[in-house]
Amino acid sequence: MLAVAVPVRLRFGAHLLGIHKPLTVIPTSSSSTRCFFLFPSPPPRNVSLRQTPRDLFRRNVSQTAAPAASDSVSVSFPKDSPLFVSFLNRVWKHVVQKGDTVIDATCGNGHDTLAMLKMVADESGKGSVYGLDIQEAALQKTSSLLEDSVTPNEKGLVKLFSKCHSKMHEVLPRNTSVRLVAFNLGYLPWGDKTLTTRSDTTLKALEAAKGILMDGGLISLVVYVGHPGGWEELKTVQDFITKLPVETWICSEFQTVNRSWSPVLVFIFKRC
């Protein structure tokens, strides 16, 4: 059992849950991961019943001016922290199976592509990872990381494309269903900070992912907000998930509450 105490916001759809007791996130046959979701601040007083938690979030946090692009890296919670990566990978492993087809919609430096490859590759050579990025530098970094980390046969299971994430459906063979689609929304780490994902293409990408996801599949997003346009893109994601029918989809949102500009983690599960 892994016990983790971390202050985060937990959202299911548009509803904010404030709890102080342990919550089992990923039960398995041999172990479970337990997270303590802490909310030290009392709820606001004199709140209109017409105001939802999302309204308060937008008013108090998301309308704050974004920092300058040159400062954005210093205000973002690092995705490569052990806790963040461990939590993200545990959720993926709970969904992904050997031999699955998965998509890394924004390859970046290739670490997610590599993690997904290790989850789907099996001894029979099945499993496929489709990686997309509009920046050639990102694809080169991803390819180099794979060459240094896996065998040639395993690397052959990965197909990289210089395409926008909104066009992921164009690279898949016809009638292919996908178990996992992963996004990192923002800019390429240690790259050109003026080249970022955009709300309009991200919305198209989410629609495309929804159309190719199999029952029991997962759309996973890490939304970085510490750059110009980041909050707007988060709002686009939030508006998208709140419109999904609860009969078919389970939507969860996580954010560190004591660091305003930390990335927001969103999981969109498709019910079986």
Buried (B, 14 or more C-beta within 10 A) or exposed (E): EEEBEBBBBBBEBBEBEEEEEBEEBBEEEEEBBBBBBBBEEEEEEEEEEEEBBBEBBBEEBBEEEBBEBEEBBEBBBEBEEEEBBEBBBBBBBEBBEEBBBBBBBBBBBBBBBBBBBBBBBEEEEEBBBBBBBBBEBBBBBBBEBBEEBBEEEBBEBBEBBEBBBBBBBEBBEEEEEBBBBBBBBBBBBEBEBEEBBBBEBBBBBBEBBBEBBBEEBBBBBBBBBBBBBBBBBBBBBBEBBBEBEEEEBBBBBBBBBEEBBBBBBBBBBBEE
